[in-house]
């Protein structure tokens, strides 16, 4: 099953809220975003995150967020990198299973 097609759980959404909040605090502390921008971006997140239903829609959401407020680009890139890592690990496991199956068949 494709991980990007899985339904996003409340726990996953809460983790994104936490990551957003951490990124927001960092951006404010480092003058990468104004207070008004922080309010607007927070409203954007609150109004739109519930629409996220998959990893793919999360990446679209985070990309939109980072385009409107570049201070959140790292959040988008980190999440995109995590998705790539999971995909790679899945592919590696599939290849390993295939190799194991071939090795088992040759040993018989």
C-alpha positions as MATLAB code, in Angstrom:
seq = 'XXXXXXXXXXXXXXXXXXXXXXXXXXXXXXXXXXXXXXXXXXXXXXXXXXXXXXXXXXXXXXXXXXXXXXXXXXXXXXXXXXXXXXXXXXXXXXXXXXXXXXXXXXXX';
ca = [
       0.000    0.000    0.000;
       1.238    3.489   -0.859;
       1.947    5.440    2.355;
       0.889    8.710    0.706;
      -2.637    7.309    0.270;
      -3.149    6.510    3.955;
      -5.588    8.634    5.926;
      -3.990   11.171    8.228;
      -4.755   10.528   11.900;
      -5.465   13.127   14.567;
      -2.130   12.206   16.150;
      -0.323   13.015   12.909;
      -2.175   16.326   12.607;
      -1.285   17.182   16.201;
       2.368   16.484   15.392;
       2.149   18.912   12.454;
       0.563   21.534   14.735;
       3.482   21.077   17.133;
       6.066   21.339   14.348;
       4.319   24.454   13.028;
       4.258   26.021   16.492;
       7.967   25.300   16.993;
       8.766   26.792   13.575;
       6.576   29.819   14.338;
       8.315   30.519   17.655;
      11.727   30.121   15.997;
      10.729   32.486   13.166;
       9.428   35.097   15.612;
      12.511   34.885   17.835;
      14.788   35.276   14.815;
      12.790   38.086   13.203;
      11.959   35.964   10.176;
       8.269   36.756   10.526;
       6.273   39.630   12.007;
       3.584   39.276   14.650;
       0.932   40.073   12.032;
       2.365   37.400    9.704;
       2.391   34.928   12.584;
      -1.298   35.587   13.194;
      -2.125   35.221    9.498;
      -0.098   32.038    9.128;
      -1.661   30.592   12.284;
      -5.125   31.324   10.917;
      -4.136   29.653    7.641;
      -2.981   26.535    9.475;
      -6.072   26.377   11.693;
      -8.408   26.820    8.733;
      -6.697   24.379    6.393;
      -4.925   21.595    8.274;
      -8.169   19.689    8.848;
      -8.412   19.320    5.060;
      -5.169   17.314    5.029;
      -6.026   13.668    4.499;
      -2.769   12.125    3.253;
       0.983   12.637    3.129;
       0.594   14.020   -0.383;
      -1.985   16.613    0.675;
       0.205   17.492    3.672;
       3.111   18.300    1.377;
       0.860   20.466   -0.801;
      -0.416   22.252    2.309;
       3.115   22.842    3.646;
       4.345   24.008    0.259;
       1.491   26.534    0.094;
       2.339   27.660    3.621;
       6.016   28.114    2.759;
       5.226   30.021   -0.432;
       3.064   32.499    1.490;
       5.450   32.662    4.460;
       9.014   31.630    3.516;
       9.917   31.290    7.196;
       8.191   27.877    7.057;
      10.176   26.524    4.115;
      12.326   24.367    6.415;
       9.188   22.732    7.814;
       8.114   21.814    4.289;
      11.572   20.540    3.328;
      11.930   18.448    6.496;
       8.542   16.819    5.988;
       9.311   16.182    2.329;
      12.644   14.632    3.341;
      10.948   12.389    5.905;
       8.562   11.161    3.221;
      11.477   10.384    0.920;
      13.256    8.510    3.719;
      10.185    6.371    4.433;
       9.742    5.625    0.722;
      13.402    4.623    0.429;
      13.210    2.387    3.503;
      10.127    0.677    2.088;
      11.849    0.089   -1.246;
      14.956   -1.267    0.493;
      12.821   -3.658    2.557;
      11.031   -4.872   -0.578;
      14.348   -5.470   -2.358;
      15.740   -7.271    0.692;
      12.651   -9.488    0.846;
      13.047  -10.301   -2.849;
      16.719  -11.129   -2.351;
      15.890  -13.299    0.660;
      13.238  -15.114   -1.368;
      15.691  -15.700   -4.202;
      18.371  -16.917   -1.800;
      15.895  -19.254   -0.157;
      14.806  -20.650   -3.515;
      18.409  -21.241   -4.613;
      19.319  -22.990   -1.356;
      16.564  -25.602   -1.920;
];
